[in-house]
Amino acid sequence: MSELTEQVQTADRLWEEHRHEPFPDSLRHATFAGTHVWLIDLDIAGCVLHWLDNGGTLDPKNSILLQSRVEDLGRVIPEIDDPTAADYCQRLHQLAVLVSTSTPSTTQDAH
């Protein structure tokens, strides 16, 4: 089995776990550095689904968005006081990092 196939299977499993967990109430109106946490979640979910649907590849625009959201979430997690919300975000971060590191980086303009 190829490394990419294993990464896709791991990401698919993490995605299934993540999508069955409700978004934590404590994060519904939370913002960090001016960004709503639900928007970070939404952007990462869209990128992960796109990556899974395309056999482990992302276009440059989504790759840049995902990397930005990984960084945002990395700054958000230490600020979360609710253990359930922290677990939710940790799993999302793990999934996002897996997908972003499995996607070749690009220096092309994403526009």
C-alpha positions as a Markdown table, in Angstrom:
| # | Residue | x | y | z |
|---|---|---|---|---|
| 1 | Met | 0.0 | 0.0 | 0.0 |
| 2 | Ser | 1.4 | 3.4 | -0.9 |
| 3 | Glu | 2.1 | 6.1 | 1.7 |
| 4 | Leu | -0.6 | 8.3 | 0.0 |
| 5 | Thr | -3.2 | 5.6 | 0.2 |
| 6 | Glu | -2.5 | 5.1 | 3.9 |
| 7 | Gln | -2.7 | 8.9 | 4.4 |
| 8 | Val | -6.1 | 9.0 | 2.6 |
| 9 | Gln | -7.4 | 6.1 | 4.7 |
| 10 | Thr | -6.2 | 7.7 | 7.9 |
| 11 | Ala | -7.7 | 11.1 | 6.9 |
| 12 | Asp | -11.0 | 9.3 | 5.9 |
| 13 | Arg | -11.2 | 7.7 | 9.3 |
| 14 | Leu | -10.5 | 10.9 | 11.1 |
| 15 | Trp | -13.0 | 12.8 | 8.9 |
| 16 | Glu | -15.7 | 10.2 | 9.8 |
| 17 | Glu | -15.0 | 10.6 | 13.5 |
| 18 | His | -14.9 | 14.4 | 13.2 |
| 19 | Arg | -18.1 | 14.8 | 11.2 |
| 20 | His | -20.1 | 12.8 | 13.8 |
| 21 | Glu | -19.1 | 15.1 | 16.6 |
| 22 | Pro | -21.3 | 18.2 | 17.1 |
| 23 | Phe | -19.6 | 21.6 | 16.9 |
| 24 | Pro | -19.0 | 22.6 | 20.5 |
| 25 | Asp | -21.5 | 25.1 | 21.9 |
| 26 | Ser | -18.7 | 26.9 | 23.7 |
| 27 | Leu | -17.2 | 27.8 | 20.3 |
| 28 | Arg | -20.4 | 28.9 | 18.5 |
| 29 | His | -19.6 | 32.6 | 19.0 |
| 30 | Ala | -15.9 | 32.4 | 19.7 |
| 31 | Thr | -13.5 | 34.4 | 17.7 |
| 32 | Phe | -9.7 | 34.4 | 17.9 |
| 33 | Ala | -7.7 | 37.2 | 16.3 |
| 34 | Gly | -10.9 | 38.3 | 14.6 |
| 35 | Thr | -11.7 | 35.0 | 13.0 |
| 36 | His | -14.8 | 32.9 | 14.0 |
| 37 | Val | -13.8 | 29.4 | 15.0 |
| 38 | Trp | -16.8 | 28.0 | 13.0 |
| 39 | Leu | -15.3 | 29.5 | 9.9 |
| 40 | Ile | -12.0 | 27.9 | 10.5 |
| 41 | Asp | -13.8 | 24.6 | 11.0 |
| 42 | Leu | -15.8 | 25.1 | 7.8 |
| 43 | Asp | -12.8 | 26.0 | 5.7 |
| 44 | Ile | -10.8 | 23.0 | 6.9 |
| 45 | Ala | -13.8 | 20.7 | 6.3 |
| 46 | Gly | -14.2 | 21.9 | 2.7 |
| 47 | Cys | -10.5 | 21.4 | 2.0 |
| 48 | Val | -10.5 | 17.9 | 3.6 |
| 49 | Leu | -13.5 | 16.9 | 1.6 |
| 50 | His | -12.0 | 18.2 | -1.6 |
| 51 | Trp | -8.7 | 16.4 | -0.9 |
| 52 | Leu | -10.5 | 13.1 | -0.1 |
| 53 | Asp | -12.7 | 13.5 | -3.3 |
| 54 | Asn | -9.6 | 14.0 | -5.4 |
| 55 | Gly | -7.6 | 11.1 | -4.2 |
| 56 | Gly | -5.2 | 13.0 | -1.9 |
| 57 | Thr | -4.6 | 16.2 | -4.0 |
| 58 | Leu | -5.5 | 19.8 | -3.5 |
| 59 | Asp | -5.4 | 22.6 | -6.0 |
| 60 | Pro | -3.0 | 25.5 | -5.1 |
| 61 | Lys | -5.8 | 27.8 | -3.8 |
| 62 | Asn | -7.2 | 25.2 | -1.4 |
| 63 | Ser | -3.7 | 24.2 | -0.3 |
| 64 | Ile | -2.9 | 27.8 | 0.7 |
| 65 | Leu | -6.2 | 28.1 | 2.5 |
| 66 | Leu | -5.7 | 24.9 | 4.4 |
| 67 | Gln | -2.2 | 25.9 | 5.5 |
| 68 | Ser | -3.5 | 29.2 | 6.7 |
| 69 | Arg | -6.3 | 27.5 | 8.7 |
| 70 | Val | -3.9 | 25.0 | 10.2 |
| 71 | Glu | -1.9 | 28.0 | 11.5 |
| 72 | Asp | -5.0 | 29.7 | 12.7 |
| 73 | Leu | -6.2 | 26.6 | 14.5 |
| 74 | Gly | -2.7 | 26.1 | 16.0 |
| 75 | Arg | -3.1 | 29.6 | 17.6 |
| 76 | Val | -6.7 | 28.9 | 18.7 |
| 77 | Ile | -6.2 | 25.6 | 20.5 |
| 78 | Pro | -4.1 | 26.9 | 23.4 |
| 79 | Glu | -6.8 | 29.5 | 24.1 |
| 80 | Ile | -9.6 | 27.1 | 24.5 |
| 81 | Asp | -10.8 | 26.4 | 28.1 |
| 82 | Asp | -13.5 | 23.8 | 27.4 |
| 83 | Pro | -12.0 | 20.3 | 27.3 |
| 84 | Thr | -14.6 | 19.0 | 24.8 |
| 85 | Ala | -14.0 | 22.0 | 22.5 |
| 86 | Ala | -10.3 | 21.5 | 22.8 |
| 87 | Asp | -10.6 | 17.8 | 21.9 |
| 88 | Tyr | -12.8 | 18.7 | 18.9 |
| 89 | Cys | -10.2 | 21.3 | 17.7 |
| 90 | Gln | -7.3 | 19.0 | 18.3 |
| 91 | Arg | -8.8 | 16.3 | 16.1 |
| 92 | Leu | -9.6 | 18.9 | 13.4 |
| 93 | His | -6.0 | 20.1 | 13.6 |
| 94 | Gln | -4.6 | 16.6 | 13.3 |
| 95 | Leu | -6.7 | 16.0 | 10.2 |
| 96 | Ala | -5.8 | 19.3 | 8.7 |
| 97 | Val | -2.1 | 18.8 | 9.3 |
| 98 | Leu | -2.3 | 15.3 | 7.8 |
| 99 | Val | -4.0 | 16.6 | 4.7 |
| 100 | Ser | -1.8 | 19.7 | 4.3 |
| 101 | Thr | 1.5 | 17.7 | 4.7 |
| 102 | Ser | 0.2 | 15.1 | 2.2 |
| 103 | Thr | -0.4 | 17.8 | -0.4 |
| 104 | Pro | 2.7 | 19.0 | -2.3 |
| 105 | Ser | 3.4 | 22.6 | -1.6 |
| 106 | Thr | 3.3 | 25.0 | -4.4 |
| 107 | Thr | 4.8 | 28.4 | -5.1 |
| 108 | Gln | 2.4 | 29.1 | -7.9 |
| 109 | Asp | 0.0 | 32.0 | -7.6 |
| 110 | Ala | -3.4 | 30.7 | -6.3 |
| 111 | His | -5.4 | 33.3 | -8.2 |
